[in-house]
Amino acid sequence: MVTTAYLLHQLKWGVNKMRFKIETDIDGATYLVKQETDKSNIITEPLTNGDNVQAMRVVWQALHALRDTQLPEGITKNDEQWDDICTAMSWIDETLEKLSL
């Protein structure tokens, strides 16, 4: 299941490699196709103190590693937990945006 919060975070933070890509079929219908993520490293860049965008990217990378290994997709309980994680991260993101004004 792909939640709105999940897609929004993908667009905003560009975590590692996109997990979905948009494709168009021969009739012009648009749909999402799942892609594999790079699972070799959770932290792929040196950390910079005070860089909230980078910090969110690192946390999302760690959460995706958790999703891939501990909360596989297609199991209702796992999908519900992932939805809650995405919602909580969205709240954190909104708070960070308000604080940076």
N, C-alpha and C positions, 0 to 999 in steps of 0.2 A: 504494500500500500504506500502511495506517495502522498504525503500531506502537504498542504499549502505552506506551512511553516518550514518544512524541509526544503521545498523548492525555492522559497524566498532566501533562506540562508545560503543555498548553493549560489544563487545569483549574486548576493551581496558579498560573501566572503571568498568565493572561488576556491573552496577547499581542495587542496592537492589536485587531483584530476576530477573532473565532473563525473558523477556517478550515473548521470543520464545525459543522453544527447537527443536533440530533436531531429527527426527524420520525416521526410515527405514521401508518400508512396506515389505510384504512377498516376493515380486519380487525383492527386493534390491533397489528400488527407494527411494531416500532421499528427504525429504521435511520438511518445517518448520511448527510447530504447536504453535499457540498462547497460552501463559500461563497468568494467572492473576498475577498481582503484589501485593505486600503488601502495602496497602494504609493507614495503621494505623499511620505511622509517616513519615514525609519528612526527618528530620534529625535523623539518627539512631545511631549516635556516637558523642562523644564530639569533638568539633572542635579544630584543632591544627593550630596555626598561621604558615604560610609559607608552608603548605602542599598542593601544587597545585593539586595533584591527589585527595585528599580528597575533596578539594573545588569543583573540577569538578564533583565528584560523588554527592555532595549535590545539585549542580545546576541541574544536570540531574534528580535527584529524584524530585525536585520541578517541572521541566518541564514535567516529566511523570504525575505528579498529575494534572497539567494543561491540558495535553493531554487527560487524562481520564475523566476530569470533564467538560472542556470547548471546546475541539476540538475533538469530537468523530470521530473515524475512519470511512471511507466509504463515507464521504461527500467531494466532490472534493475540495471545498474551504478550508476546514479544513486540508485535506491531503497536499494541496499546502503550506499552512502556516507551517505545521509540517516539510515539506521538507526544507523550508527556515530556520526554527529554527535549524534543524540538520546541515545545511550547515554553518550557522553562528557559531554554536558551534564548528564545525570542523576547521573553520578559527581561532577561539580563541585558540583551542588546538594546532594548528600548530605554532601560535605565541608564546605560552607558551613554547613549545619545543625549539624553536629557542632562546628564552631568557635564557633558562636554560643551554645552551651549554657552 
